[in-house]
Amino acid sequence: MKLNLFLLPETYGIYQVSKDNSIPNWIDKNYFNSITHTDEEISIVCKQTKDAIGYQSKFENWRLLKVEGPLDFSQTGVISNISEILNYQNVSVFIISTFNTDYIFIQKEQLEEAVKAFDHHGYFIYDA
């Protein structure tokens, strides 16, 4: 199964805060965001910002590929195929799935290698 992927122009960060904190007001709602609140922590994925100072953990310099959607919930193998392609190239990924589609985060320094691997396997990547 070959899908179209869209490369978003922004750089993203993954931030962790204490479960007792509130959601920060510096999150830019004009871009992709994901906020997950569990009984242990709050994880925030958003456009990279200098305002994210003092958080427990942060991983920055991620680029984002959006899988063209919407995807049907009965569709299988999407993440498996993408992960397998990147695994063979030793490219680390962080994936978030939403109701409509999947988002693949790749470290900025591994993006070129990932794009070549997708191209080799017949995927099309467009600038978003």
C-alpha positions in Angstrom: 0.0 0.0 0.0 1.6 3.3 -1.1 0.3 6.5 0.4 0.9 10.2 -0.2 2.9 11.9 2.5 2.9 15.7 3.1 6.0 17.3 4.7 5.0 20.1 7.0 7.5 23.1 6.9 7.7 23.6 10.7 10.0 22.0 13.2 8.4 20.3 16.2 9.2 19.6 19.8 8.1 16.9 22.2 7.8 18.2 25.8 6.9 16.5 29.1 5.4 18.3 32.1 4.2 17.2 35.5 0.7 15.8 35.6 -0.1 18.6 38.0 0.7 21.4 35.6 -1.8 23.1 33.4 -1.6 23.1 29.6 0.7 26.0 28.7 -0.7 29.0 26.9 2.3 29.2 24.4 0.9 26.4 22.2 0.2 27.9 18.8 -3.2 26.7 17.7 -2.4 27.4 14.0 -0.2 24.3 13.8 -0.3 20.6 14.6 -0.5 20.0 18.3 -1.1 16.9 20.4 -1.6 16.9 24.1 -1.9 13.7 26.1 -2.7 13.8 29.8 -2.2 10.5 31.8 -2.1 9.8 35.5 1.7 10.1 35.3 2.4 13.1 33.0 1.4 15.5 30.3 3.1 15.0 26.9 2.9 17.9 24.4 3.8 17.8 20.8 3.8 21.2 19.1 5.7 23.6 16.9 9.1 24.0 18.5 9.3 27.1 20.7 11.8 29.0 22.8 9.0 29.3 25.4 9.3 25.7 26.5 12.0 26.3 29.1 12.1 24.4 32.4 10.1 21.4 31.3 11.1 18.0 32.7 12.1 16.6 29.3 12.2 17.9 25.8 13.1 16.5 22.5 13.4 19.0 19.7 14.2 19.2 16.0 11.5 16.9 14.7 10.0 17.2 11.2 6.5 16.1 10.5 5.1 13.9 7.7 1.3 13.7 7.4 -0.2 10.7 5.8 -2.9 11.7 3.3 -6.2 10.9 4.9 -8.7 10.4 6.0 -7.9 6.7 6.6 -10.5 4.1 7.2 -10.2 2.4 10.6 -10.4 -1.0 8.9 -7.3 -0.2 6.9 -4.4 -2.2 8.2 -0.6 -2.1 7.8 -0.2 1.7 7.4 2.1 2.3 10.4 3.7 -1.1 10.0 4.8 -0.4 6.4 6.1 3.1 7.2 7.9 1.8 10.3 9.5 -1.1 8.4 10.8 1.2 5.6 12.4 3.5 8.2 13.6 0.7 10.4 15.8 -0.7 7.6 17.4 2.8 7.3 17.9 3.1 11.1 15.7 6.1 11.1 13.9 6.7 14.4 10.2 7.7 14.3 7.6 9.0 16.7 4.1 8.4 15.5 0.8 10.0 16.5 -2.5 8.8 15.1 -5.7 10.9 15.0 -9.2 10.2 14.0 -8.4 11.1 10.3 -4.8 10.0 9.7 -1.3 9.3 11.0 1.6 11.7 11.6 5.2 10.6 11.4 7.8 12.6 13.3 11.4 12.2 12.1 14.5 13.8 13.5 15.6 16.7 11.3 19.0 15.3 10.7 17.5 12.0 9.4 14.8 13.5 7.2 16.8 13.4 3.9 17.5 9.7 4.5 13.9 9.0 5.3 12.7 10.8 2.2 15.1 8.8 0.0 13.8 5.5 1.6 10.2 6.4 1.0 10.9 7.4 -2.6 12.7 4.1 -3.2 9.6 2.3 -1.9 7.2 4.2 -4.2 5.8 6.7 -1.7 5.2 10.3 -2.9 6.2 13.2 -0.6 4.8 16.6 -1.2 5.4 19.9 0.6 2.4 20.9 2.6 
